Amino acid sequence: MRRTGKLRDKDLEQIVNDILKSRARSRIYVYLLRKKSAKAEQIIKGTRLHPSTVRETLSKMYDEDIIYRRKIKNDSIGKNPFIYYPIPPIELLKRHTDEMEDRLNKLASLTISKKRNKRFRPIRIRFHEEADQA
């Protein structure tokens, strides 16, 4: 018997993978969405990815503003760990649509002949909330 929760996570991972272009990134992002926040050790256990893969991917995702982090004060000896949070999914989608718009506009501008002197109208992808306000 299939567990629908797992099936939905796999579907979500595939969609996020199409955006982030990385299986590790998509698994980490979906895990953080589900848990709201987590430490690296929790992410390693939850995603079943190799510890070095998780730590390296978390660092890259933080540098690219896909996730954010906060240091946790720890009373024990050693480094204070980070707790990681995902950016909202709508923000991830908006960034992806911006990238798609740029690519589509570059392609469209190549197809317009300068000799015909046609005016190029940039392609814009709108969300429903934007379309309602327009």
Secondary structure, DSSP 8 states (H G I E B T S, - for coil): ---HHHHHHHHHHHHHHHHH--HHHHHHHHHHHHHS-EEHHHHHHHHT--HHHHHHHHHHHHHTTSEEEEE---SSSS---EEEEE--HHHHHHHHHHHHHHHHHHHHHHHS-TTTT----------HHHHHH-
